[in-house]
Amino acid sequence: MATNILMPALSPTMTEGTLSRWLKKEGDDVKAGDVLAEIETDKATMEVEAVDEGVLGKILVADGTTGVKVNEPIAVLVEAGEAVPSQAASPAAAAAPRAAPEPAKAEAPKPVANGHAPDAKRVFASPLARRIAKDAGIELSGVTGSGPNGRIVKADIEAAQKAGPVARPAPAPQAAAPAAPPAAKPAPVFTAPHRLVPNSSMRKVIARRLTEAKSTIPHFYVSMDIEIDALLKLRADLNAKSAKDGPGAFKLSVNDLVIKAAAITLRRIPAVNASWTDEAIAIFDDVDISVAVSIPDGLITPIIRRADQKGLVAISAEMKDLAARAKSGKLKPEEFQGGGFSISNMGMYGVNQFNAILNPPQAGILAVAAGMPRPVVRNGALAVATVMTCTLSVDHRAVDGALGAEWIAEFKRVVEDPLSLML
C-alpha cells in the first residue's frame, strides 16, 4: 500500500525546512532505518531515516527545495511491484490555482436628496430659504417650515434668525477606520559593489531568537579576571600522563576544564541553573551545560549532560565527538535541545572580553575570553600572571546581581584551585 513520506519536524521550533538532497533515488529499495535524505532545519542539517520498508516510488520534492512545510508530502513509498498511485503529485501541483469565484456585482449607489440619505428625514425648502439659511449659518433641519406640506420658506428663516442660534444636530457616529497595517521595513539600498548570500533556515532562526532574547530579556552582566596558571599546569601535567596512542589516549583542552569548573559551580550555587516563567522559577536538578560550537551556517549548542558527575577525560571525549558531529550536521535533536546553562568560549580567537546573549529559556551564559599574560599585584609587588576575563550574563528576572556576583566569584575560586576539579 502506498504511503506518503512527510516532511518531519526535527526540532520544536521547526515549521519548515530545506530538502538539501536525496540519498535514495526513485526505484531504490528502502528498509526501516535507511537514511533517505538530508534536511536543513532551523538548527542544523540532519539525516532523515525511513520508518517503513518498501520502494521509493516517487520523489515529490526535489533536491535544494526551500520552504517545505512540516508534514507536507515529500515522497511516496510503495510496496515491491506496486505502481505509484496516479493521484501522487507534488505539493506544488496539488496546490494548483483553482478558478476564482465570480465576484459579486456591486450595487449601484442609491441617490441621496438634499445631502441626506434616503432613510433620513427629507428637508423641503425653497431655493431662497436655502440661500438665506446658508448665508446665516442656519441648519435647515432645525427649522420648522410653515409653507405647503411643511416647506421651509423665507419667513421661517427670518423667524429663526430672530429667535437666536439653532443647535445643530449631532452628526451620526461613524465607524472607526481600520488601522493601517504597519509599513514594511524598506530593504536597504547598497551603493557599493556587493553580492547577496541567501539566509539559511538556521541563520534566520538565529537572527530571530537573538533579537527576541536581547529585546525581551533584561540582561545583567558580571565580569571577573581569573588567574589560570595553576589550571594550565594541571592540564599540562594530565596531558603528559596520557598515552600518546591507544584507547586510553586523551588531550584535554582549556575548554574541557572550564566546562567542569562551571558544572561544579552550578552544583554549589544551583539558583543560577534556572529558567524564568511568569508563574515560577524553574531550578534544574541536573547540570546540563550547552557549549557553543561554530559551524559553517551559524552556531549550535550541543549539551554535556550531568557535567558535574563526569570526569575531565569523559567530558573531553564527549565534547570532541559532539563538536565533530555538529560541524558535519550529524547531531540528534536530543543532543542540542535543552540544557540549563551555556558556555561561549572565544579564547582561541584571542578575544580580551565579551558579553554573550542569553540562550532562552536558560537564565545564564558564561562568556570566556583568552588567557593572556598581564601584570598583577601580589603581596604589594608587581608580578606577571596568565589572566582570563570571564563574563556571566544572566536573566535579571531570575538571577539578581548579588547572586550573579556570588556565582562568578565561586567560579573564580574553583578555577584558581583546579585540584578541586579532580574531586
N, C-alpha and C positions, 0 to 999 in steps of 0.2 A: 504494500500500500504506500502510495506516495506521501511524503512528509515534507513540509516546509522547514528549512533551516532558517532560524530567525536571528536578527542582529542581537547579540547578547548584551546585557547590562553588566559591564565588567568592573564598575565602581559605583558607589552610592550616588555620586553626583553626575553620572553619565546619562545624557539624554540622546546623544547622537555620537557618531564616530566616523572614522575614515577606514574603508576597507583597503588596507595597504596592498596586499597581494594574496592571491590564492596559492596554496601549496599543493592542492589537488586540482585536477582538470576534469572536465566532463567525461564520463565513462569510467573513471577510476573507481576501483573497489574501496569502500570505506569500512573500517572497523571501529568499534567504540574505543575511544582514547586516541585515535589518529588525529594529528594536527591538520586542520582543514585550511586555515587562513590566518593571516596576521591582521589584527585590528588595532588602529591607533585610537586610544581613548583619551579622556581628559587628563590621564595620569601617565600613561606610557604606551608603548607598542607591545601588545600582548598576543599570545597564540590562542586560538580557539580550537578546542578539541571536540570531536564528534561524540555524541552520547548514544547514537544508534548505529547499526551497521546496514550496509546496502551498497548502492551505486550512486555516485554523484551524477544525477540525471541532467540537471540544467543549472547553470550559474546565472542568477538574475541580476547581480550587482558586480560590475567589472572592477578590475584592479584600479586602485587610485581614486575610487569614488568617494567624495567627501559628503558630510552632512547626512549620513544614513541614520535614520531614526531607530532607536531601540525598539525591538520586537517587529521590525519590518522584515519581510522575507528577503533573504539574500541568495538562496539556492533551494533546489528541490532534490530530496533524497528518495530514490525508488528502490524496489527490490530487484534482484538479478532477473533479467529478462522482461521486466515490466516497462512499458512505454511511459514516457513522460506525459502527464495529463495535458490535453490541449489547452486547458484554462490556465496552465502555468505561464505566467507573464511577469515581466519585470515590474517593479514598483512604479517606474515611470510610465509604462504602458497602462498599468492598472489605473493610473491617475489621469488618463487622457481626458481632455476637456469635454464636458457634456454640453449639449445645446442649452444656451441660456434661455430661461423662460421669457416669453414676450412681455415687455414692460407694460405696466398698466397705463391706460390712456389718462392723461392729466385732464381734470375737469376745467372747463373754461371758467375764469373768474366771474362771479356774479356782479352785476352792476351795483354801484352804490349811489345813493341820492343825497345831495346836499352835504356830502362829506360824511355821511352816516351809513353804517352797514344796513342791509335790508331788514335785519331783525331789530334794529333800533327804531325809536320813535322818530318819524319824519317831521322836520320842521318846515312849515309853509310860511313864506314871507314874500312881500312884494319886492321887486328889484330896488326901489327907492329905500324901503325899510332896511334892506340888507346893506346898502351903501352907507346909510347914516349910522347903522349899528357898527359897521366895520370901522368907520372913522372915529366913533365914540368909544370903541373898545368894549362894546356890549355883547355878551354871549347870547345869541338868539334863543338857545334852549332854555334860558331863564326868564324869557318874556312871554306873557300871556297875550295871545292875539285876540283882537276884537272884530276882525273882518269876517267875511263869509267863511264858514267851516273852520273858524279859529285862525284864519290867516293873519299874520302879523303885518300891520300897516304902519305908516309914518307916525301916526298919533301914538301908537303903542310904544315906539322907540322914544318919542319925546317924553312920554309919561315916565318911562323907565329912567331917563336922564334926570328928571326932576326928583324921582324917588331915591336916587343915590345908586352906588355901585351894586351890581348884582353878583352874588357869589358864583363863581364858575364851578360847574360840577367836577368832581374829582375824576381824573382820567381812569379809564378801565385798566386794571392791573395787567401787565404784560409778562409773559413767561420769560424767565431769565435766559439769556442767550447761552447756549452750551459753551463751556470753557474750551478755548482753542487748545489743541494738543501742543505739547512743548515742541518748539522748533528743533529739528535735528541739528546736531552739532556739525558745523561745516567741516568737511575734510580739509586738513592743512594743505596749503599750496607751497610746493617746494620750487624755488627758482634755481637752485644749484643742481648740477647733474646728479642723478641718483638712480637706484634700482629698488624695486619693491619685492620684499621677501614675504610671501603669504604666511599668516599666522597659523600655526598648527593648533589642533584642539587643545594640546597641553598648554601652549603659550597663552591661549585665550582664557583658559581656566586660571592659570597663574595670575594673569592680569586682573581678572575679576575677584579672585579670593584675596589678593594682596590689597586691592582697592577697598574691599569690604572690611578687611581686618584693620587697616590703617585709619579708615574713616569712621568706623563704628565701635572700635575697642579703645578705651583710654590707656595708652601705653605709658609705662613708667620704667625708667632706666636707672640701674645702679652699676657703677664700674669699679674695678679694683685692680691694682697692679700686683702680680703674683710672681714671686721668685721661683724658678723651675730648675735650678742647677741640681738639686737633690733628685728631682724627678728624672732629669736627663741621665744622671749617673745610674739610677736604678734601672732605667731602660737599657742602658749600655751593658750593665752587668748581666741582666737577664738574657739579652740577645747573645752575649758572649757564651753563655752556658748552653745555648741551643745548638743541637746538632745541625751542621750545615746542610746535610741531606738526610733523607729518610722521613718516615711518617711522623716523627716527633719534632721535626724542624719548625721553627717559628721565627718571626721577626716582628716585634712589637713596634707600633708607631706611637708618637706622642698622642695622637687622637684616641688610640685604644685606652691609654691611661686616663685621658680626660673623661671618656665615657664612664669608666669605672669610678672615678672620683665624683662625677656628677651623680651617679647612681647611689653611692654611699651617702652623699649629702642629702639627696631626696629622701632616703630612708630615715635619716636623722631629723629632717625637717619636712615631714610629709605634707604640710599645708600648701607647699608650692607645687606639689604633684597633683594638680587640681584642674577643674574646669568650672566656669561660671554658668549658672542658669538663673532665670528670674525667680525661681522658687527656692533654690538651694545651691550650695557649692558642692560639687562632686569631688570627693577626695579619693583618689585611686588606690586600691590595695596593692597592685603590682607596680613595680618601677619599670615601665616600658619606655625606652628612650628612642625617639626618632632622630636620625642623623642625616643631615642634608648632604645629598650627593649630586654633583653637577653632571648632567647628561647633555647630549647634543641639542635636544629641543628645549631644555629648561632645567628643572630641578625636581628631584623626588626624594622622599624621606623614608627609606627603609628603617625597620624597627628592630632594635636589640631588646628582646623581651626578657623581663626579670633580670635586668643587667646587674642588679645588686647581688644576685645569687650566683653569678658566673665569674670564673677566674679570668685573668688577663689573656691567657692563651686562647681560651674559648671565645672571648669577645673579639680578639684579633682575627681568628679564623672565620667567625661568623660575619664580621664586618667586611672582610675581603670578599667573601662569597656573595654577600648581598650587593656590594658595590659593583662587582663584575657583572652580575645578572641585571642590575639596574641599568647599566650602560648598554647592555645588549637587549633590553626590553623583555627579559625573561622572568621578572618578579611576579609572584602570585599576589592577588589583591590583599590577602590577609597579611602579606609581608610588608605592606606600606600603608595600610589603612588602620587608624587607631593611634596608639601611643599617648602618653600623658605629659611628655616634656620633650623639647627639641634641643639639638646642638647644631650650631653652624660654625664650622672651623674654616677660617680663611688664612690661617698661619702660613700655609705653603705658598701663598702669594706675597708674603712679606708685608701684609697689612698691619698698620700700627694699632688701630682701634676702629670698631664699627658697631652700629646698633642694628640688631636684627628685628624684622617684623614678625609678630606672633603668628603661629600656625594654628588657627582655630580648629577645634574648640579648646586647645591647650592654653593654660594660663601662664606658661613660662617658656622662654627660649634663651639659651646661652650663646653669646657671640664670642668666639675665641680668636684672638689675633696672634701674630707671630711673636715668638720668644726672641728678644734682642738684647745684646749687652747694653746695660745702662748704668749710670752712676747711682749708687745707693749710699746711705749713711748707716754705719754700724758702730755702735759704741762711741759716737761722736766723731768718727773718722770716715772719710770717703773710701768707698770700695766699688768694685765692678761686679755686677750680677746679671744673669740672664733673666730678663723680666718679660712676662706675658700679661697683656691687659685683657681682662675678660669683662664683658658687659652682660648683665642679666636684664632682659626685657620681660615685664610682667603685665598681666591684665589687672589694672588697678582696682577693678571691681571685686576681684577675688583675692588679690595679694596686696596688702598695704606696703608702704615704703619701708617701714621698720622690719617687716617680715622679709622683704626682698634683701635688705641690708644684712639681716641675720643669715640668710641663705648664702650670699656671696662671701661673707666673712668665714662661714664654716667651710665652704668650698676652698677658700684660700688655705685654711688650716690643713685640710686633707692633702692638697697638692704639695704644700711645703713640708709635709711629713709623710712622704709617699709610702713608707713601710706599712702604713695603715691600709693601703690598697691590698696588701697581701693577707690581711686578716679575714 
